[in-house]
Amino acid sequence: MNDVGEALFENGTRESVGAGIRWSTPMGMFRLEFGYKLDKKPDEDPYRFEFSIGGTF
């Protein structure tokens, strides 16, 4: 998981674990994702939660 403004692979790859739920609704795919950073930096929050609704590619 890269934060906004963080270059992809700037410091090598990062490790995380997580789970997600995807549910097909009349408005499109509803997605909930939760992640935990295994190798977080000292000033980072170890958790990350995201959701989206709409089409997928």
Secondary structure in CASP SS format (residue, H / E / C, confidence):
PFRMAT SS
TARGET T0000
AUTHOR 0000-0000-0000
METHOD secondary structure of the structure
MODEL  1
M C 1.00
N C 1.00
D C 1.00
V C 1.00
G C 1.00
E C 1.00
A C 1.00
L C 1.00
F C 1.00
E C 1.00
N C 1.00
G C 1.00
T C 1.00
R C 1.00
E C 1.00
S E 1.00
V E 1.00
G E 1.00
A E 1.00
G E 1.00
I E 1.00
R E 1.00
W E 1.00
S E 1.00
T E 1.00
P C 1.00
M C 1.00
G E 1.00
M E 1.00
F E 1.00
R E 1.00
L E 1.00
E E 1.00
F E 1.00
G E 1.00
Y E 1.00
K E 1.00
L C 1.00
D C 1.00
K C 1.00
K C 1.00
P C 1.00
D C 1.00
E C 1.00
D C 1.00
P C 1.00
Y E 1.00
R E 1.00
F E 1.00
E E 1.00
F E 1.00
S E 1.00
I E 1.00
G E 1.00
G C 1.00
T C 1.00
F C 1.00
END
